[in-house]
Amino acid sequence: DHIPHDKINVFLERCYAQSNRLSRLLRDISVLTRMDEAANMIDMEKVDISVLVTNIVNEVSLELEEKQITVVNSLKKDIQIRGNYSLLYSIFRNLMDNAIAYAGDGTTITLEGKEIGNKWHFVFRDNGQGVPQEHIARLFERFYRVDKGRSRKMGGTGLGLAIVKHALLLHGGTIRVNNLPEGGLKFEFTIKK
């Protein structure tokens, strides 16, 4: 009844990967339910978006290096928004993770922001492979996946962009996505100050 070591290791690695995926899924689902149920109970504080984005870029620096992805962060210093830190973090982190996972190696991710009235307007874009046009309208749906096999392999939960959209709505914002004529994907979104 002796199971060889390498078999055991493969089995443990798979268990570990699956449990990781499960905990990510549960985390994402709980974020979504929290937003659905408790919109008026979410803690709001002053959040500096420039610092938040700089932190995210540092956190993903290894993946960026691995895939030779360049991030051009054109946000000016000191973008203050009254909001919920962890939800605002989710917005920028999920967009970043998505671009890293799907834009392709050697691409460039660009982030810009400008103040218009009582809102901040952000553009988050990459010059990667974009998304087939028939999927564009459904990207923000829960569990919707463009490439089912691939996104599962990469450990995605299929909830990232649904969270982005919900988190933005809670911050008085909106989001839309388009393929760029020159290739790549462009997210335009607003957040109320």
C-alpha positions in Angstrom: 0.0 0.0 0.0 3.0 2.3 -0.4 2.3 5.5 -2.4 5.4 6.9 -4.0 6.7 10.2 -2.7 6.3 12.1 -6.0 2.7 11.0 -6.3 2.0 12.3 -2.7 3.7 15.6 -3.5 1.6 16.1 -6.7 -1.5 15.2 -4.8 -0.6 17.7 -2.0 0.2 20.4 -4.5 -3.1 19.9 -6.1 -4.9 20.1 -2.8 -3.1 23.2 -1.9 -3.9 24.9 -5.2 -7.6 23.9 -4.9 -7.8 25.1 -1.3 -6.2 28.4 -2.3 -8.7 28.8 -5.1 -11.5 28.0 -2.7 -10.4 30.5 -0.2 -10.1 33.1 -2.9 -13.5 32.3 -4.1 -15.0 32.5 -0.5 -13.2 35.8 0.0 -14.5 37.2 -3.2 -18.1 36.0 -2.5 -18.0 37.5 1.0 -16.8 40.8 -0.4 -19.7 40.7 -2.9 -22.3 39.8 -0.3 -21.0 42.5 2.1 -21.5 45.0 -0.7 -25.0 43.7 -1.5 -26.2 43.8 2.0 -24.4 46.5 3.9 -23.9 49.4 1.5 -24.8 51.8 4.2 -22.7 50.2 6.8 -19.4 50.2 5.0 -16.7 52.2 6.8 -15.6 55.3 4.8 -12.3 57.1 5.4 -9.9 59.4 3.5 -7.9 57.2 1.1 -5.0 58.4 -1.0 -5.3 56.6 -4.3 -1.8 57.5 -5.5 -0.3 55.7 -2.5 -2.6 52.8 -2.8 -1.7 52.3 -6.5 2.0 52.6 -5.8 1.7 49.9 -3.1 -0.1 47.6 -5.6 2.6 48.0 -8.2 5.2 47.1 -5.6 3.2 44.1 -4.5 2.9 42.7 -8.1 6.5 43.6 -9.1 7.6 40.0 -9.3 4.9 39.0 -11.7 5.5 42.2 -13.7 9.2 41.3 -14.0 8.5 37.7 -14.9 6.2 38.7 -17.8 8.2 41.8 -18.7 5.2 44.0 -18.2 5.7 47.7 -17.8 3.4 49.8 -15.7 3.2 53.5 -16.6 1.5 55.1 -13.6 0.6 58.7 -14.6 -1.4 59.4 -11.5 -0.4 62.6 -9.8 0.5 62.6 -6.1 -2.2 63.1 -3.5 -5.5 61.9 -5.0 -7.8 62.0 -2.0 -11.1 60.1 -2.0 -13.5 59.4 0.8 -14.1 55.7 0.5 -13.6 52.3 1.9 -9.9 51.3 1.7 -10.3 47.6 1.1 -12.9 48.1 -1.7 -10.9 50.8 -3.4 -7.9 48.5 -3.1 -10.0 45.7 -4.7 -10.8 47.9 -7.7 -7.2 48.7 -8.7 -5.8 45.3 -7.6 -8.4 43.3 -9.6 -7.8 45.4 -12.7 -4.0 45.0 -12.3 -4.3 41.2 -11.7 -6.5 40.8 -14.8 -4.1 42.7 -17.0 -1.1 40.7 -15.7 -3.0 37.4 -16.3 -4.5 38.1 -19.7 -2.8 41.0 -21.6 0.2 39.0 -22.5 4.0 39.1 -22.0 5.9 42.3 -22.8 2.9 44.5 -22.7 2.4 47.9 -21.1 -0.3 48.9 -18.5 -1.1 52.6 -18.3 -3.1 54.3 -15.6 -4.3 57.9 -15.8 -6.6 60.0 -13.7 -8.1 63.4 -13.8 -10.5 65.5 -11.7 -13.8 66.4 -13.3 -16.4 68.1 -11.0 -16.9 66.1 -7.9 -15.5 62.9 -9.4 -12.2 61.4 -10.4 -12.0 59.9 -13.9 -9.6 57.0 -14.3 -8.4 55.2 -17.4 -6.7 51.8 -16.9 -5.5 50.3 -20.2 -3.1 47.8 -21.6 -1.8 47.2 -25.1 -2.3 43.4 -25.0 -4.6 41.1 -26.9 -7.9 42.6 -25.8 -11.1 40.5 -25.5 -13.2 39.1 -28.3 -16.0 41.7 -28.9 -18.8 39.3 -28.2 -17.6 39.0 -24.6 -17.2 42.7 -23.8 -20.8 43.3 -22.7 -20.6 40.5 -20.2 -17.2 41.0 -18.6 -18.7 42.4 -15.3 -21.1 39.5 -14.7 -20.4 37.2 -11.8 -18.6 34.0 -12.8 -18.5 35.0 -16.5 -15.3 33.9 -18.1 -13.9 34.6 -21.5 -11.6 31.6 -21.6 -12.9 29.1 -19.0 -10.0 26.7 -19.0 -7.3 29.3 -19.0 -8.8 31.5 -16.2 -9.3 28.5 -13.9 -5.7 27.4 -14.4 -4.6 30.9 -13.4 -6.6 30.6 -10.2 -9.2 33.3 -11.0 -12.5 33.1 -9.4 -14.5 34.8 -12.1 -15.6 37.4 -9.6 -12.9 40.0 -9.9 -14.6 42.4 -12.4 -18.0 41.9 -10.7 -16.3 43.2 -7.5 -14.8 46.1 -9.4 -18.2 47.1 -10.7 -20.0 46.8 -7.4 -17.2 48.6 -5.5 -17.4 51.5 -8.0 -21.2 51.7 -7.7 -20.9 52.0 -3.9 -18.4 54.8 -4.4 -20.9 56.7 -6.7 -19.0 55.7 -9.8 -19.5 53.8 -13.0 -17.3 51.7 -15.3 -17.1 50.8 -19.0 -14.7 48.7 -21.0 -13.7 48.7 -24.6 -11.2 47.2 -26.9 -8.7 49.7 -28.2 -8.5 50.1 -32.0 -4.7 49.6 -31.7 -5.1 46.5 -29.5 -5.6 46.0 -25.8 -8.3 46.7 -23.3 -9.4 50.0 -21.8 -11.4 50.4 -18.6 -12.8 53.9 -17.9 -14.2 54.5 -14.5 -15.2 57.2 -12.1 -15.1 57.5 -8.3 -16.8 60.2 -6.3 -14.6 62.3 -4.2 
